[in-house]
Amino acid sequence: MSYPPAGCGYQVLYIDRAGRRAESPLFGDEYALGDWFRAKTDSGEIDRESEGDGRPGGFRVYCVTEGRRVEIDHLHPRLVHGRLNRRAQRA
């Protein structure tokens, strides 16, 4: 099975500004995740250059299905599409 499969929810584990581990809500699609991710990067809470490095702004993205959570790259085409195209989808 390739990830993320259809019907996958998304969750982000990240290190907040205070250095604490934090967890995003579970998002139902890549567009909702893209909205959240864009807001967090715009505010400086997520640093796209710090994926998974354990310092403030670092993060990991997970595909969540029933009984499974699998790490996926934030540069996966579906996730990039979700970040770039959400506003066009709403118009």
N, C-alpha and C positions, 0 to 999 in steps of 0.2 A: 504494500500500500504506500502511495506517495503522500507526503504531507504538504500542505494541509488538505485533508479529504473534504469533500462536500459535507456540510452540516457541522463542521468543526467550530467550536467556540474559541475565543482567544482570551488569554490572560497574560499580564506582564508582571513579573517580579522585578523590583527595582530598588535601588538604594536612594533614600530621600536625602534632602539637603543636610539633615542632621546626622547622616550616616547610618540610619536605621533601615532595616529591610521592610519594604512595603509591597503591597499587592494591589493590583488594579481590580476593578469589578470584572466579571466575566462578560465578554462582549459576544453578541450573537453573530456578527459578521465582520468582515475586514473594513467596512466603511465606518462602523461605530468605533472600532479600534483605531482607525485612521484619524477620526475626529479627536479622540482622547490623546493619541500619540502626538498629533500636531500641537494640541494645546499644551501638553507637557514639555515638548521641545521648545515651543515659543516662549514659555515661561522660564526655561532654563532648568527645569526639574529632571528632564531626561536629556542625556547627551548622546547623540547617535554615534559618536566616536568612541564611547565607553561601553559598548555592548559587553556585558558580563564580566567587567574587570574588577568589581567589588568596591569601587569608590563611588561617592555621591554622583548621581547621574547615570551610573551603570545599570544595565537592565538585561533581562532575558525574556523572550516572547515564547509562549507555549500555546500549542493547539490542544484544546481540551475536548475530549469525547467521553462518552460514558465509560468510566473506569480507567481512563488513560489520560496522561498529560505528557506531551512530547514537545521538546524544545525545537523551535524552528528559527531560521535566520530572518531577522527583520528586513532583509533585502529580498526575501522571496517575492517573486513577481506579483502574487495576489495581494500581499501586504503593501507593497509599494503602490499598486493600483488603488488600494483603499485609501491611502494617504493623499494621493494626488488627485483623485477624481471625485471625492465626496461632494464638493460644492457643485460641480457640474451635474451630479445626479439629482440634487435638490432643486435645481433651476427649472 
